[in-house]
Amino acid sequence: MKLILVSAAKRYAKFARLFIFTKYLLTVSPLMKKLFTLITLFILAQNVTAQKKVLRQIADSINAEGEMLYRSEWASGHSTQIFASSFGRKKLLSGGYFSYETKKEMTTIFFSKNEGPVVLATVKFDHGLDSSKYSIDTTTRKFTENEKEFYTIRSKAAQAVLNDTLFKFYEHTSLNLVPIIKNGTKKVYVITAQTAPDEILLGNDYLINFDKDNGIIRKTKLHNNLIPLGTGGKEAIKASSHQHLGETSPFITATDICAFKLWKAKTTWVISFVVSVGYVSAWHFRDEFLEILTQDEWQKIMKNK
């Protein structure tokens, strides 16, 4: 006990000397006051810079995920049109489809609806996503090993959507299943399909994560509800916005970016904002750039306008 008291007394004495010395410098020396202020400002600036760097990394990550999701949905949408218009009878046998990207191309396959499904048709695009440049092969074949993985997680996601009350269905809409496998990570996005010609649908979207053995480990609701945004019609609308509240991510989601990119040509939007308690995400349509600002930064910008 005596040793503890002595040690504590020494620490207190050292702290007291430091406090008195600092107080003396700040009181007596204007130069030290200025130096202390500069050091404080430098530390604050470093914190702000670090925060901006973190937000830039978050924005880049969300943007990359949104791009990957968009490319899959773009390929699926155009492939479905090609398959339906040219091979309508065979499409009646289809139990679904999914798309995936390789180093060479974007591939969409349509599989049969029987218990032992096979591939009915394969549509391929190059990485430039030119809808006029594609190949289609309607030779019936077995899944590749890679395609089996996509099919498995897609099928398990479909069962979850049907059996779990987490997933909501709205009138005149359907849910698209978008399996993604990259760098060992397996997931399926569930997205509400676009229907009305004069609006973009955001929300009512979900993310299902899988383990390496294709077991579901997590189901997440990405938005609290379905958000229809008018495209403007005859009146040009330059900006759109929606809020993320509650358990919704404080940032824009990959599904938001996917929708913006898919339906970009339908709108006159220049920018779209996603507002949460702590942040404002801004998606710039022209150069497809995402920036994330803190609410404090956003308020400063708005005051200076």
VENJOLIN-V847160 format. One record per residue. N is the residue number from 1. OMEGA is omega as a letter, one per 40 degrees, with the letter a starting at -180 (* if undefined). NEAR is the number of other C-alpha atoms within 12 Angstrom. Layout:
n->N omega->OMEGA near->NEAR
n->N omega->OMEGA near->NEAR
This chain:
n->1 omega->a near->7
n->2 omega->i near->8
n->3 omega->i near->9
n->4 omega->a near->10
n->5 omega->i near->11
n->6 omega->a near->12
n->7 omega->i near->13
n->8 omega->i near->14
n->9 omega->i near->14
n->10 omega->i near->14
n->11 omega->i near->14
n->12 omega->a near->14
n->13 omega->i near->14
n->14 omega->i near->14
n->15 omega->a near->14
n->16 omega->i near->14
n->17 omega->a near->14
n->18 omega->i near->14
n->19 omega->a near->15
n->20 omega->a near->15
n->21 omega->i near->16
n->22 omega->i near->17
n->23 omega->a near->16
n->24 omega->a near->15
n->25 omega->a near->18
n->26 omega->a near->18
n->27 omega->a near->16
n->28 omega->a near->14
n->29 omega->i near->15
n->30 omega->i near->13
n->31 omega->i near->13
n->32 omega->i near->18
n->33 omega->a near->18
n->34 omega->i near->16
n->35 omega->i near->15
n->36 omega->i near->19
n->37 omega->i near->15
n->38 omega->i near->14
n->39 omega->i near->14
n->40 omega->i near->14
n->41 omega->i near->14
n->42 omega->i near->14
n->43 omega->i near->14
n->44 omega->i near->14
n->45 omega->i near->14
n->46 omega->i near->14
n->47 omega->i near->14
n->48 omega->i near->18
n->49 omega->i near->14
n->50 omega->i near->14
n->51 omega->i near->18
n->52 omega->i near->20
n->53 omega->i near->17
n->54 omega->i near->18
n->55 omega->i near->26
n->56 omega->i near->22
n->57 omega->i near->17
n->58 omega->a near->25
n->59 omega->i near->31
n->60 omega->a near->25
n->61 omega->i near->22
n->62 omega->i near->29
n->63 omega->i near->34
n->64 omega->i near->22
n->65 omega->i near->26
n->66 omega->i near->32
n->67 omega->i near->28
n->68 omega->i near->32
n->69 omega->i near->41
n->70 omega->a near->34
n->71 omega->i near->40
n->72 omega->a near->42
n->73 omega->i near->41
n->74 omega->a near->35
n->75 omega->a near->40
n->76 omega->a near->38
n->77 omega->a near->29
n->78 omega->i near->33
n->79 omega->i near->40
n->80 omega->i near->31
n->81 omega->a near->20
n->82 omega->a near->30
n->83 omega->a near->35
n->84 omega->a near->22
n->85 omega->a near->13
n->86 omega->a near->17
n->87 omega->a near->23
n->88 omega->a near->17
n->89 omega->a near->13
n->90 omega->i near->22
n->91 omega->i near->28
n->92 omega->i near->17
n->93 omega->a near->23
n->94 omega->i near->27
n->95 omega->i near->25
n->96 omega->a near->31
n->97 omega->i near->41
n->98 omega->a near->46
n->99 omega->i near->43
n->100 omega->a near->38
n->101 omega->i near->35
n->102 omega->i near->20
n->103 omega->a near->10
n->104 omega->a near->12
n->105 omega->i near->24
n->106 omega->a near->35
n->107 omega->i near->37
n->108 omega->i near->44
n->109 omega->i near->47
n->110 omega->a near->41
n->111 omega->a near->38
n->112 omega->a near->25
n->113 omega->a near->20
n->114 omega->a near->14
n->115 omega->i near->9
n->116 omega->a near->14
n->117 omega->i near->25
n->118 omega->i near->28
n->119 omega->i near->33
n->120 omega->a near->33
n->121 omega->i near->38
n->122 omega->i near->38
n->123 omega->a near->38
n->124 omega->i near->38
n->125 omega->i near->33
n->126 omega->a near->23
n->127 omega->i near->22
n->128 omega->i near->17
n->129 omega->i near->24
n->130 omega->a near->18
n->131 omega->i near->23
n->132 omega->a near->16
n->133 omega->a near->19
n->134 omega->i near->24
n->135 omega->i near->23
n->136 omega->i near->28
n->137 omega->a near->22
n->138 omega->i near->26
n->139 omega->i near->17
n->140 omega->a near->20
n->141 omega->i near->19
n->142 omega->i near->21
n->143 omega->i near->23
n->144 omega->i near->14
n->145 omega->i near->10
n->146 omega->a near->22
n->147 omega->i near->31
n->148 omega->i near->24
n->149 omega->i near->30
n->150 omega->a near->34
n->151 omega->a near->41
n->152 omega->a near->29
n->153 omega->i near->35
n->154 omega->a near->38
n->155 omega->i near->31
n->156 omega->i near->28
n->157 omega->i near->38
n->158 omega->i near->27
n->159 omega->i near->17
n->160 omega->a near->28
n->161 omega->a near->30
n->162 omega->a near->16
n->163 omega->a near->12
n->164 omega->a near->18
n->165 omega->i near->12
n->166 omega->a near->23
n->167 omega->a near->33
n->168 omega->i near->26
n->169 omega->i near->23
n->170 omega->a near->21
n->171 omega->i near->13
n->172 omega->i near->12
n->173 omega->i near->19
n->174 omega->a near->20
n->175 omega->i near->29
n->176 omega->i near->32
n->177 omega->a near->36
n->178 omega->i near->44
n->179 omega->i near->43
n->180 omega->i near->38
n->181 omega->a near->34
n->182 omega->i near->19
n->183 omega->i near->8
n->184 omega->i near->15
n->185 omega->a near->20
n->186 omega->a near->32
n->187 omega->i near->38
n->188 omega->i near->45
n->189 omega->i near->45
n->190 omega->a near->40
n->191 omega->i near->40
n->192 omega->a near->37
n->193 omega->i near->35
n->194 omega->i near->32
n->195 omega->a near->18
n->196 omega->a near->18
n->197 omega->a near->18
n->198 omega->i near->20
n->199 omega->i near->24
n->200 omega->a near->34
n->201 omega->i near->36
n->202 omega->i near->40
n->203 omega->a near->40
n->204 omega->a near->33
n->205 omega->a near->40
n->206 omega->i near->40
n->207 omega->i near->36
n->208 omega->a near->38
n->209 omega->a near->31
n->210 omega->i near->29
n->211 omega->a near->18
n->212 omega->i near->18
n->213 omega->i near->14
n->214 omega->i near->27
n->215 omega->i near->22
n->216 omega->i near->25
n->217 omega->a near->21
n->218 omega->i near->20
n->219 omega->a near->25
n->220 omega->i near->27
n->221 omega->a near->30
n->222 omega->i near->33
n->223 omega->a near->36
n->224 omega->a near->23
n->225 omega->i near->26
n->226 omega->a near->30
n->227 omega->i near->24
n->228 omega->i near->26
n->229 omega->i near->29
n->230 omega->a near->27
n->231 omega->i near->29
n->232 omega->a near->19
n->233 omega->a near->17
n->234 omega->a near->11
n->235 omega->a near->12
n->236 omega->i near->15
n->237 omega->a near->19
n->238 omega->a near->20
n->239 omega->i near->23
n->240 omega->i near->32
n->241 omega->i near->29
n->242 omega->a near->33
n->243 omega->i near->31
n->244 omega->a near->30
n->245 omega->i near->20
n->246 omega->a near->16
n->247 omega->i near->16
n->248 omega->i near->25
n->249 omega->i near->30
n->250 omega->a near->29
n->251 omega->i near->41
n->252 omega->a near->44
n->253 omega->i near->44
n->254 omega->i near->38
n->255 omega->i near->42
n->256 omega->a near->48
n->257 omega->i near->43
n->258 omega->a near->39
n->259 omega->i near->39
n->260 omega->a near->44
n->261 omega->a near->34
n->262 omega->a near->32
n->263 omega->a near->31
n->264 omega->a near->26
n->265 omega->a near->17
n->266 omega->a near->26
n->267 omega->i near->31
n->268 omega->a near->26
n->269 omega->i near->30
n->270 omega->a near->25
n->271 omega->i near->28
n->272 omega->a near->36
n->273 omega->i near->33
n->274 omega->a near->37
n->275 omega->i near->29
n->276 omega->a near->26
n->277 omega->a near->21
n->278 omega->a near->22
n->279 omega->i near->28
n->280 omega->i near->33
n->281 omega->a near->41
n->282 omega->i near->33
n->283 omega->a near->40
n->284 omega->a near->26
n->285 omega->a near->29
n->286 omega->a near->18
n->287 omega->i near->12
n->288 omega->a near->25
n->289 omega->i near->25
n->290 omega->i near->36
n->291 omega->i near->34
n->292 omega->a near->38
n->293 omega->i near->34
n->294 omega->i near->27
n->295 omega->i near->20
n->296 omega->i near->16
n->297 omega->a near->20
n->298 omega->a near->24
n->299 omega->i near->15
n->300 omega->i near->12
n->301 omega->a near->13
n->302 omega->i near->11
n->303 omega->a near->9
n->304 omega->a near->8
n->305 omega->* near->7
